[in-house]
Amino acid sequence: MAINKQLVIAFEALDGAADVQSAVEQVRELYDLHHVVYHLGQTVGSMDTPFVGTTYPDEWVSRYLLKGYVHVDPVVQEDF
């Protein structure tokens, strides 16, 4: 079975990324996407401490959070 060459290139680029934000930006460039979001949901003790890396502008992220879009976002609702 042939391995998708673009996928191999993507993994190699991510492996060499300096940090998560750099990796997110590389995925956007490799796949010619408008935006990418990496979300790591984690709990430390009894406190939720999520991590998000994104290529969306800070203004949009602020609006998204302030308006509560997370509650109606179909991607979030489907646990992607």
N, C-alpha and C positions, 0 to 999 in steps of 0.2 A: 504494500500500500504506500503510495507517495505521500510525503509530508508536505503540507502547504509551506512553500518557501517563504512567503510573507510572514507566516507565523513564527518560523525559525528565526528570521531577522528580528522580529519584534521581541522574542525572548532574549536574544543576544543583546539587544539594545537595553532592555530592562535590567538585565543582569549587570550591565555596566553603569547604570544610572547612579548619580551621586546621592539622590534622595527620592522620596516618593513623589514630590512635586515635579521633579525632572522626568521621572518615569511616566507620569500622567501626561505631561506635555509631549513626550516622545510617542506615546500611543496615539495621541491626537494627530500628530504629524504623519506617522506611518500609515494610518488608515484614512487620512484626509477627512477627519471629522471636524465638526464645528466645535464641539465641547466634549469633555470627558470628566466623569466624576468617579473617584475611588472612595468608597465608604467602608470603614472598618468599625463595626459595632462591637464594643467590648465592655465588660463590666469588671471593675477592680473593687473587690470587697462588695459593698452594697451600693456603689456609685457607678452610674453609667458614664463612660468616658469615650465617646465616639471620636473617631478621627476621620476627617474628610480632606481629600486632595482634589482640586477641581481646576478647570481652565475657565470657568465662568468668572466674569468680572465681580469684584467685591460688592459693587452696588446691587447686582442681581442676587447674590447670595444673601445680602442683608434684607432685600425685599422678600425673598423666598421665605426667610425665617420669620420676619415680622408679620407677614400676611398669613402665616400658617399653611403655606402651600404643601408642606409635607403631609398634611392630612388628606389632601385630594390628589396628590401626585400618583398617577397610575403605576409608574415604575416602582415607587416605594410600596404601594399597596400590594404589588405582586412579589415583593421581596427580592427584587433584582439587585 
